[in-house]
Amino acid sequence: MTISALYCCSSDDTKPVEEPVTEEPTPEPTPETSVVINLASAFAVDRYNVVVIDPQVTIENDNGLVPQYKWAIKITGEDGIVKDSVIGDTKTLHFIAPKADKYTVDFTVTLDKLVQQASTTVTVAETGKIYNSIALSLIDFLPSPGYAMDDYEYTTKAEVFERVQSDLTNGELIPLGTFGGYIATKFDHTVINTYGKRDFDIQMNTDGGNAKITPVSIYVAYDANKNGVADENEWYEIAGSEYSKSTTVKNYEVTYHKPDPDKEAVTGAADWQFDTDYLKWSDNKNISGTITKTKKWRRYNYYPQWLGDSYTMKGTKVNLPVKDVSDGQALNWNVGTFEWGYGGIKDPTIDISWAVDKNGNKVHLPGIDFVKVYVPTFVELGYLDLLTNSFKQAQDLNFVD
C-alpha cells in the first residue's frame, strides 16, 4: 500500500503577485494673479476744492490677498531733492490742493509681491479769492451758565450773535460756560486733511489768572453737498485721548433752569458760598443738583438772559481730575488736563483723521469746513467757581494764501 501526502511550501523560485501601478494626478497650474488699473488721464479742479479720483481696479486670482493702495505726488524738499509725498492710502482719492498748479499723481496697487502703477494729472486753477487761515464766520453759539455770561446781557439771539461775531473777528475771547456750552465757526476754504500731519488747532484762553480752565472737545464737519451749511448728519466728533476711557459718558445731557431773580440767596457755611441754591440743573442720568453762586460773583448773572426758563445741552462728558489742595476748604485746586485731541491743552493741534461717527467708527474726510468747540466737563471748584473756558479761534495749520 502506498500512502501519499499533499502539502504546500514556499520556495525562492515563487514569483510575487505584482500590485497595479497607480499614477499620481498632474496638479493643476496655479492661476496667475493679475492687477489691471483703469485710471483717467486728467482731472481739473479749483484750489481748495475736492475732485474725486476713483480708478477701476480689476484683480484676478487674488488668492485671498488684500490689496494695498498708495497715492503720491512729487514734491521738492528744502534740500532741493524731489521725492514722493504720500497723500492717500485708500482706493478712492479725494484730491484737494491749496496752490494752483499742475500735479502728477501716482497710484500704486500692491498685492503681495505684485506691484502695478498708473498716473494721472490734476490741474488746479486759481479762484481769484483771498482766503484766511482762521475760521471767522460764526454759524452758531450757545453758552452754558457761567459768571462770564453777565457780560452778555442781551435779550435777543440776534444781539448776541452780533456781539460774538464782532469778538470773533477781533480775536477777543468768547466765554462758553460749563458743560455743553459751544461755538461753531466756518472757514472760508476747506481745511485739507493732510496725510500724516496735524491739520488745525483750537486756541482757547491760556491764562485764567487765579481761575482754572477746562479743555474743550471738538466736532468737525465737511460740506459734502456744498450747500454752505453744516448739516446735522455732517458733524463728526474728534476722538481724543479720553474718548474711549471708561469714565467718559457718551450722549450726556444736562438741563439748566433759569434762576428766580426774586428768590432770597441761601448762604452756605463757607464765606465764599453766597447762594448754594442758585441755579438748578438735572441730567439724563436721573441726577439733579444746584450750581452755587460764589461771593466774588454775587452780582453777576450766570444764566444767559436771552434764553427761556430752561434749556438742554448735549455732548460727550469727559472726566477731568481735580483735587482740593486747601485742606478741604475748597479754596485752591489742582486741575488735570488731557493728552491729545482737545483744545485748551498743551498741544491743541488736531488731525482730521481722528474724526469718528456717532457709533465711534472712524470716518475718512477729505477736509473740513466747520468746527464746533464745546465744554465736555461739568465741575465746580468751590471758591474758584465753575470750571469753564473761553474760545478764541480755530486755525488752519497748513494754510497757503
Secondary structure, DSSP 8 states (H G I E B T S, - for coil): -----------TT--------------------EEEEE--SEEEEETT--EEE--EEEEE--TT---EEEEEEEEE-TTS-EEEEEEE-SSSEEE--SS-EEEEEEEEEEETTEEEEEEEEEEEE-------SB--EEEEEE--S-GGGGG---SSHHHHHHHHHHHHHTT--EEEESTT-EEEEEEEEEEE--TTS--EEEEE----TTS-B--BEEEEE--TT-SSS--GGGEEEE--TTTTSTT-EEEEEEEEE---TTS-----SSTTEEEEEEEEEEETTS-EEEEEEEGGGTTS--S-TTS-SEEEEEEEE----EEE-STTSSS-EEE---SSS-BSSS--EE-GGGEE-TTS-B---SEEEEEEEE-----B-GGG-B-BEEEEEEEETT---
